[in-house]
Amino acid sequence: MKQFITLCFIIFATSTLKAQTGSIEMSTGGFSFIPAFTSKEPNLIINAGTNPKRRVTGNLMYMMRMKSMTPTTVVLITRYKFIDKKFKAILGIHMPAFQMTENYEVTSFFGRELTLNYPVSKKMSIGSFILNGQARNTDFKVTLISGNTNYRHKNWGFLSQGYYLSVGDLTGVAETISYDINSHFQAKAFGNYTITDGQVIATVGLKYNL
């Protein structure tokens, strides 16, 4: 019954967004906007969104444990490009994000994000990402400040990040390597090293772009 409810939610949320972009990814871990919070258990990750070229966009991310087929994370995001030239600046609101245990205990999180991006060449761009938010039913608060470079060469992509996280006063680095197998399939590898406490997280995945 719970799996049926989960499936209904996916269909409803995707149709509500009138998705024009989407992807399905199988990963040995999960995904988190905060690299140090990336899950280490296998997950199915579904993304859907409206036209990314528009000034206002809507996005859905749904993440589900592959072992138990129970939800992990559901995030609804509205983003607004208030600077949309060569240099881009985008504000986002997570309204809200939900974290769920295997027993369906839910924690909701209201977040605000700021993304800055500037292409320094045809192959490389530099940027930053700031996320600030707090849980709605606990006293959990978090601020993430990160800088990144995104380099692409032929079918390869390399996203390098350095970040500071207010929770635990953590600093870390993360790397995402992707390879476009064809126009639909993409292989991915992710690694995170938290300098402050020595935590290492590594995942691999296969992504299908609709």
Secondary structure, DSSP 4 states (H G I P E B T S, - for coil): -HHHHHHHHHHHHHHHHT-SEEEEEEESS---SSGGG---S-EEEEEEES-TTSSEEEEEEEEEETTT--EEEEEEEEEEEEEESSSEEEEEEEEEEEEE-TT--EEEEEEEEEEEEEESSSSEEEEEEEEEEEESSS--EEEEEEEEEEEEETTEEEEEEEEEETGGGEEEEEEEEEEE-SSSEEEEEEEEEETTTTEEEEEEEEEEE-
